[in-house]
Amino acid sequence: MKLIIVESPTKARTISQFLGKNFTVLSSYGHVRDLPKKELGIDIENNFKPKYVIPLNAKRQVMTLKEQAKKSDTVVLATDEDREGEAIAWHIANILKLKNEQCERIVFHEITKKAIEEALKNPRKINLDLVDAQQARRILDRLVGYKLSPFLWKKVAKGLSAGRVQSVAVRIIVDREREIEAFKPQEYWHIYCIFEKEKIQFIGDLARFQDKKIGRLDIKNEMEAQKINKELAGQKFQISKLEQKEILKYPYPPFTTSTLQQAASVNLHFSAKQTMRMAQQLYEGVQIDKEQTGLITYMRTDSLNLADEFLDKSQKFISNSFGNNYSVAVPRRFKTKSKGAQEAHEAIRPTDPERTPESIKNYLAPQQYRLYNLIWKRAVASQMTEAIFDSTKAEIKSDNEYFFVSKGEVMKFDGFLKVYSQKEIKDKILPPLNEKDEINMINIKTDQKSTEPPARYSEAALIKILEEKGIGRPSTYAPTISTIQDRNYVLKNEQKKLQPTEMGTIVNDLLVEHFSNIVDFDFTAKMEKNLDEIAEGKKEWPPMIKEFYEPFAENLKKKNQEINKKDITEEESDEICEKCEKKMVIKLGRYGKFLACSNYPECKNTKPLDEAEKTDEICEKCGSPMKVKHGRFGAFLGCSKYPECKNIKSFAKMIGVKCPKCGEGEVVEKMSRKRRLFFGCNRWPKCDFASWKKPETPDNKNSANT
């Protein structure tokens, strides 16, 4: 009898249907051991030896595993093939006290009958190098979080946290916000002409004057634009140069964790967390025709490899479905460019290319279908032929030697675009042209433009830059982005872009000034490289931890003595305490700034900080103007006669749209408990309309219809 242990019950159900009566498949329900929650759990004096405990919620399942292991001849550890999966297998082996001859470790990239049977034929031992790399990461993150978080509680506000990767992610977002704030727009003018030949109109952009190239920002004001406009009036134009060639467009590689999260964000509007949850479900198995079926390969990977079997099946499927001219003669292989790529996984792909999204749509939840459709199309398209375009570039010259450029592109053969295209492909038609052809100029256009500040990061853009800088690994992107939002360091605005909160900015500035290496990009990337070398057996983990910890601990001790909380969290104000007549100060709490009496602790008076003038709203109790005030749960209206009148009511910013549900109320901006913006009816609780998406204004609807 063999006992197979995996992490999740869904994975267990999928695997169990492939095996006979001699196998029992059980789930560990995730981690069975971890560092304790209420203490550091690391013996700093004894080579950073970790203290592992069985979490309370895992104890019952551990007992079940122990009982079943006693009845089994062999225990097969079938956790995921990455560092975390290897560590879970090691922890299970330790808890069950398995001897080498009793324990086997198997790995697979997909949960299919063939993959499981092949893995069982080729068991191996637990890779202790991978285990050490995961232990080192866990210990490193615990030391940073457990030591630095209390420092933030003491010097800023309770409930804050710091993390080795999360703090760097916050810094990237704060740095971008400061770039936006410091940005000064620059005016420039764009000049183009509308030309016509054989009744076909096309556009040419001004590119140069005589031998001088005209760059995007070179025409700085209206006077310069009008001067060129006048000089072009009445000129004759002809084709001075013509380039015509055939160009090939190649398919994208199959998805890695990072590129899947980015594409799902852009195309499906999924968060990174949502993408990984859906991918996990597709990997572990979905019930199709009464069978639990794994639909994709393992979703935490930075590899671009594809299995030979998939390549062969893809070629046959493509030839049969679309024709031989769509299938490549030799399988296309890709090489990863990500820094520090690890784990010899495959790219994310469907387990069977013949299982098309449409053929299983009825078995999938809508979000599962959309993600599977994206993964299937990308992987299959990667093995299809190139798309072919006829490209034309025409240079158009005026008599006084102003040169315009016009480009056209016509698709001759769609190739991989038949399956995977991120946007609609439209031909850019030019009329038949020859060098020295005379053409008509219909109109001259001059558009005033202004340079734009750098854009705030979306989740997809943040994941991309984290990967480029070598910060974090495939398994860390989604939890990192989720954590910085949960901690109220970053919020997602109406445009789904990441913005730092006031608290996020303050914590970031404190860490940058006093713990610069924690939020240093190169330092963090170097730590990831060290972890990779531990996983490869090139480096021992205790010396690496020691090299980091000793200067970190010394600096922490020094900063605890040097930094005064008041310097960070208090500002003077002109407000007088109505209870003791002492001056009040502006203090910073976990949920923002508020007023507190400077006579604390003798006087414990606090009140929200007024950050706006009186409004047009009148207090219905005393007739005084109401003020916008700010408290723990956001903005509200409070009577300006406080404390004589303590009337308050909700404050909501209207967006000029009637409630689409009740038709009586107005749609207003609201804030969720997790500090995420949403839209609701101001007649709540009489009307419960709520939406994450901003309802369309009448203007938007009109413009959309024109």
N, C-alpha and C positions, 0 to 999 in steps of 0.2 A: 504493500500500500504506500502510495506517495501522497504527501501533502504539498500542495502548491499555494504559496502565500503571495498575494498582490496587495496594492494599496486601497483599491476602491471596490465596493460591491458590484458596481456595473461591470467593471473589468473582470471580476470573478465570474459573473453570470455568462459573459461572452466567452471566456476561455473554457468554462466547464462543459459547454455543449460540444466542444471539439474532442473531448477526452472520454475514455471508457470508465468502467466501474472501479478500476484500480487507482483512480485519482480522486482526491478531495480538494476542492479549490475554495479557499477562504480569504477574506479581506482583513487587512490590519486596520482599516479605516484611517489611513494616513500614518502620521508619526506615532510611534509607540514609546519613544523616549525623547526627552529634551532637557535643556537647562531649566532649573526651577524658576518659577515666576517671581517669587518674592525675595530672592537673594541673587547675588552675582553668580554663584555657581561655578566659579573658576578659581583654582588655587594658584594665585599669582606667584607665591613663593616656591611652588613645586612645579616649575616648568609649565605653568598655565594649564595644569591638568583639569579637565572639565568634570563637573559633578552632574551626572544624568539621573533624572527621575522619570517615573512613569506618570504621565498626566492622569488626573482623576477620571476624565472621560474615556481613557483608554484601558483602564484596569480590567473591566469586565471582558473586553475582547481579548486582552492578553491572556486571561485565564482560559478562554475558549481555545486560543492557539496552543497554549501549553498542554491542555488536555488532549487535543487532536495530535500534537507532535509525539506524545507518548505512545499513541496507537499506530504511528506511521514508521515505516522502515527508513524512508528518506524524506527530508524536507527540502522542497525546491523553492528558492527565493526568486520571484519573478517580478520584482519591482522595476520601475522605469530605468532605462540605461542612461542615466546622467548622474552627476555627483550626488544630488539629493536622493535619488532612487537607490544608489549604491550605499549611501549612509543608512537609509531606512532598512535595507537588507542586513547590514552589519549590526544595527541595533536589535533587529529581530533575532539574529543568530545569537547575540549575547544574552538577551532575555530568556530565550529558550534553551540556552546552554548547549548549543549544538556542537557536536564534535565534527572534525573535518570530513570523516567518512560518512557522516549522516547528512551533510549539508551540500546542496548543489545550488549554483547560481546560474540562471538563464536570462538571456536578454533577447529582445525582438523589437523591430521598428514598427510593426503593424500587428493588429490582433486578428489574424486570420488562421484557419486550420493549418495551412501549409507552414506559416511562420512559426506557430507554436510547436508543431511536430518537429520542425527543423531545429528549433532552439533546444528542445528536450533531448535531441540526439547529440547536441554539442554543449554540455554544461561546462562551466568554469568555476573557479574559486572567486571569492569576493576580492575586488581590486582595492587593496588598502591605500593605494596612492590617491584614488578618487575619494575614498572615505576621509583621508587626512585633509584633502583640499576642502571638502565640505565642512569638516570640523573647524578648520582654520577660519573659514568664512564666518561660521556661526560664532566662534569665540571672538573674532575681531569685531563683528557687529555688536555682540553683547558688551564688550569692553567700551566701545564708543557710546552706545546707547545708554548703558547702565551708569556710566560715569559722567557723561556730558549732560544727560537729561536733568538730573538733580541740580546741576550747576545752573541750568536755565530756569528751573523752578525757583531757585534761591535768588537769582539776579534779575529775572524778568517776570514770570508768572507761572503759577502751578498748572500742571497738565500739559506742559510743552514737551517736545521730544527732539532729539537730534539723531541722525543716522548717517552712516558712512556714504551711502549712495543718495539717500533722499535729500541730504543737505546740499549736495552738489547739484541735484536737479533743481532745487529751489534757487540756488545761486544763478543758474542759467536763465531762469525765468525773471529774476530780479534784475540781472544785468541787461536783459532785453528791454525791460520796462524803463530802465534809466536811459537806454539808447533812444527810446521813443520820446521820453520827456525832453531830452537834450536836442532832439532833431529840429533843424531849422529848414523849412521848405524852401526850395529854390525854383523860381519861375523859369519856364522855358517854352519855346513855341515849336510846334510840329507843322511842317509844310508838306503838302502832297497835292498832286494833280489828278484829276479824273480824265483819262484819255479814252479815245474811241477809235476802233478800226472794224470795218465790216459790221457795223451796228452792235458790236460787243464792247461794253464799257469795262475798264479795268483801272486800278489805282497804281500810281507810281510814287514812291517816297523820295523826297529830296535827299541825295546822298553826298554830293560834292559840288563845288564851284571851281571850274578849271582843274587845277591839280590839288586843290585843298579839300580834304575830307570834311564834311559837316557832321559833327557828332550830335548825339541826342540833346546835349545841354548847350550847344554852341549858339543857338539863336535865343538870346536872353530876354528880349522884351518885344513889345508890340511894334516899336519903332523899327527895329531891325527886320521883323517879319514883314511889315508893310513895305519896306524898301525893296525886299526881294520880290514881294508880290507885284509891285509896280514894274520891276525890271523884267518880270516874266510875261506881263500883259502884252499881247500882240505878237509874241514870239512864235516861230515855227519849230516843230519838233520832228525828230526822226530817230529810228533805232540805230544807235551807234555801235552796239555790241550785243551779240546773242549767244547764250550758252544753253545747249540742249543736251541732256544726258539721262541715262536710266539710273535710278538709285534703288538700293535695296534697304528694306527696314527689317530688322531681325527681332525675333520674339524675346520677351523678358525671360529671365531664368525662373524656375519654380520658386515657391515661397520659402523663406526662412521665417522664424518667429517674428523678427523685426519687420520684414517687408509685409508679412501677412497683417500685422497690427496696423501698419501704415495704410495699406490698401483698403482694409476693412473700415478704417476711420474715414478715408476720403470717399469711398464708393458706397459704403453701407451705413455710414455715420454711427458705427459701433465704437464704444470706448475700448481701450486696451483690455480692461478687465472682462468686459462682455465678450470680446473676441476670444479670449483664452477659455472662458467658461464654455462657449459654444464648441470650440475646437476640441476641448477635453471630452465633451459628450460624443462628438463624431468619432474620436479616436477610440474611446472605450466601448462604443457599440450602440446601435439603434435597432429596435425590433423591426425586422422586415420579413414578411411572410412567416411569422411565428418563430423566427430565428434572430438571435442577437448578433448583429453584424458590425464589425469595425470598418468604418468608411474611409478614414484617412490614416496616414502614418503619424508617428509621434510628433507632437506640435511644439516641443521646446528644442529647437535646433538652429544652428547657424551654418549648417552644411548645405551645399547645392547638389550633392550627389543624388543620382537616381539609380535604383536597382536595375540590373540587366533585364530581369523578368518584366519589369514595368516598361522598359524601353522597347522590348520586343512586342509586348501586348499593345502598346501605344501605336507602333508603326502599323500593325495589322488593323487596329481599330480605325485609324485615320484613313488608311487606304480604302477600307471597306465602306466607310461612312462618307468620305468626301472625294475620293479618287486618288490614284497613285501620284498625281502631280502635287498633292498636298503633303505627302509623307517624305521625310528626309531619307536619303539613301543610306547615310551613316548616322547613327544616333548622336544627337547634339548633347555635349557635356559642358558643364559650367564650373568655373573655379571661383570659390568664395573670395571676397575682397575685405570682409570684416576683420577688424583687428582682433587678434587672439582667438580665432575661431577654435572651438573645442568640441569634444565628443564626436565620435565617428558615426553620426546619424546620417539619415537621408534628409533630403529636403522634404517639405510638407507636400504630400501628393495623395490622390485617391488610391485606395488599396487595389482597385480594379478600374481601369479606364473605361471599360464597357458598361460600368454602372453609372450611366449618365444622370445628371441632376433631374431631368424630367421623368426618368423611369422610376425614381424613388421619391418624387416630390410629395406624394400622398402619405408617406411614412414619416415625414420630417415636420417639425415645427417650423413656422415661417422663417425665424431667424436661423435655424439650423440649415434650412434649404438655401438661403441666401449666401451663407458662408461656404457651404459645400460647393455651390455653383461657382463661386469665386475661385476656390482652390482647384476644382476640377478643370475649369477653363484655362487657368494659368499653367497648370502642369501639362495638360494635353497640348496646348498651343506651343509650349517650349520645344515640342518635337515635330512641329510643322514647318513647312518651307517659308522662306522669306516673302514678304509682300513686295511687289514691284511697282514702282512709280516712274512715270515720265516727268522729268523736271525741266522747267524752262526759266531762265533768268535773263531778263531783257534790260539793257541800259538805254535810257532815252535821253537824248541831248537836245537842248534848246540852241538856237542860233548864237546866243551870248554865253554859251558853255556852262549852263546849269545842267547837272546830270541827275536823273531820277532812276530808281531801280524798281522793277516790278517782277514778282515771282509767281509762277504758276506750277501746279502739280496735279497730275491726273493718274489715278490708280489703274494699272494695267492688269494686275493679278493680286487678289486679296491675301492669299497665303494664310498665315497664322491669324490674320485679322478676321477671318471667317468665324473664329471661335472666341478670341480674346481681344477686345478693343476697349480701352478705358473711356473713349469718347467717340462720338459719331464722326466718321471719316467723310469729309466733303471735298470734292474736287475743287481746286482753285483754277478756274478756266481763264486762259488767255486766248485771244484770237490768233489765227495763223500769222506768224511774224517772220520777216526776213530783215537782215541787216540793210540799212539805208532806206527802209520803208518810211514814207511820210505818214504821220499819224496826227489825228486831231486832238487838241487839248480842249475839253469841254468846260472845265472849271478849275480854279486854283483855290485850295482850302488852307486856311491858317488856323490852327487850334491852339489855344492857350492851355498849358498844362503846368503841373507842379510836381516836384519830386515827393514821393511818399515816404513816411517813416518806415523802418523795418517792421514787419508784421509780428504780432504776438505769436507765440508757439501754440499750435494745436497739439493734441496728444501725439499725432503721427509725426509732426515735425520735431517734437521733443525726443521721441524714441529714436529718430534718425540721428540727431546730434549726439545723443548718449552713445549710440553705437559707433559713430564716427570717432568719438573721443576715447573709445575703449572703456567706457564707464558702465559697470554692471554687465550682466549676461542675459541671454534670452529669457531665463526664468524670472528675472528681477524687474523687467520694465513695467509690466502691468501692476504688480504690488507697490512699486515705488510711486507711480503716478497716483494710484488710489490713496496711498498713505499721506502724501503731501496735501491732498484735498481734504481728507478726513481730519487732519491736524489743523485745518483752517490756515495753512500757510499759503495756499493757492486756491483760487476759485475759478470755475469755468463760467465765462461771461455769456451773454446772449448769442454771440457769434461762435460759441463753442471753443473760444481761445482761452489759454491759461494766463491768469493775471495774479500777481502776488497781492496778498492782503497786507494791511499795515503790520500785523504781527509777523508775517512771513518775512517782510523787509527788515524789521528790527532784529529778528533772530539771525537772519543772514548776515547783516552788517556786523553783529556781535561776533559771529563765528569767523567772518573774513578778517576782522581786525585782530582777534585774539587767538584763533585756532586755524590759521591760514591753511595748514596742510590738509585739514579735514575737508575743506571745500576747494582744494586745489585740483584742477583737472588732471594735470600730469601725475601728481602724487597718487590720486585715486586710480588712474589707469595703470600705474606701476604696481599698485597693490593687486589689481586683477591679474597682471602678468605674473606676479609672484605666486598667486593661487594656481594659475595654469601650470607653472613649473613644478609646484607640489604635486598636482594631478599627474604630471608626466614622470614623476619620480626623480626629478632633478634637484629638488630642494627639500629640506626638512622644515616642518611648520613651526616648532617652538622658537627657533632663532628668529624667524621672520616676525612672529608676534612680539617677541622681546624687543627687537629693533624698533618697532613702532611704539610699543607701550611705554617704555621707560621715559623717553622725552615727552610723550603725551601726558603721562601722569605728573611729571615734574612741572610742566607748564600749567596743568590744571590746578595744582596746588598753589602755584604762584598767582594765577588769575583770581582764584577764590579770595585771596588776601587783598589784591590790588583793586578789584572792580567794586565800585559802590553801586548798589541797586538804584539809588535815587538818581544817579547820573544818567541812567538808561530809561527809567520809567516815570520820572517826574519832571514837570515844567511849571513855571510860575503862572499864576492867573490873576485877574483883577477881581475875581468873584470873592464875596465875603460870606462866611458861614453864618446862616441865619440862626444857628443854635448857640454858638459861643462867640460870634463876631470876630473870629480869627480869619486870616487869609486861607482861601482854599487853593489847592494845587491840582494840576492836571496829572492824573496817574494813568498808567497803562495796565490794563488787565487782560486776561486771556481773550476777552471778546471785544477789546478795543479800549478807547480812552474814556475816562469818567472823571468827575470832580470829587475830591476828598478833602476833608478838613486837615490842615497842617498841624492841628493840635492833637492828632491821633497819638496814643490811644485814649487820652482823656476824653476826646470828642470823636465819635465814630460816624459822624455824618458823611454820607456820600450822596451824590446825585448824578444823573446823566449829564454829559457834556453837551451844551447847546452849541450846535455848529452852524446854525442858520439864523437869519433875522426872523422877525415876526411874520406870520403868514396872513393871508386874507381870511383864514378860518377864525370864527368867533366862538369862544367858550360858551356853551349853552347854559352853564351854571352861574357864571358871574359876569358874562359879557365882555371879558378881556380878550385880546388877541391870543391865538394859540401859537406855540413855537415848535419847530421841528427839533426833537430831542433824540438821543441815541442811547439805547440800552443793550442788554445782553443779546436780545433777539432782533436787533436792527432798529430802524427808525420808527418813531411814534410821535404823535402830537400831544404836547403837554401845555397846560395853562401857564401863561407868562406871569401870573400872580402867585405861582408856587412859592412858599408852602401854604399861603393863605387859602389858595384853591388848589386841590390836588386832582382836578379832573384830567384824565388822559383818554385818548382814543387812538385807534390804529391810523397809521399814516401810510398811504399807498400812492404810488406814482401812476397816474392814468396814462394810457397809451392811445387814447382816442378811438377805441373800438368798443362797440356794444357787445355784451356777453352773447356768444353764439348759441348758448343753451337756453337761457331764460328770456333774452331779448330786452330785459329791463335794466339790468345792472351794467356797470362799466368794467372792462377788463383792466386789471391793475397788476403792477409788478409786485411779486412777493418773494420771500426768502425761505427756503426749506431749513429744517433743523441742521442739515449738513452744509448750510451756507451756499446752497445752489439756487440760482435765480429760476423762478417759474412764474406762470401767469394764471390768475384766478379772478373770479367774479367778486366785486366789492359788496355783493349782497350775501356773501357767505355768513352764516350757515344755511340761509334760506335757499341759496343756489350753490351747488358743490362743483361748479365747473372749474377745472384745473388742467393746465397743459404746460409741458416743458417747452413746446414750440410757440413762438410769438404769433398770435392770430394776425391775419392780414388786415391792414387798414384799408379803408375804401380806396385810397390813392394807389396802394400797391396792387389791389385787384384790377383797377382800371388800367394801370400801366402794363399789367401782365396780359391783359386782353387786347391791347393795341398792337 
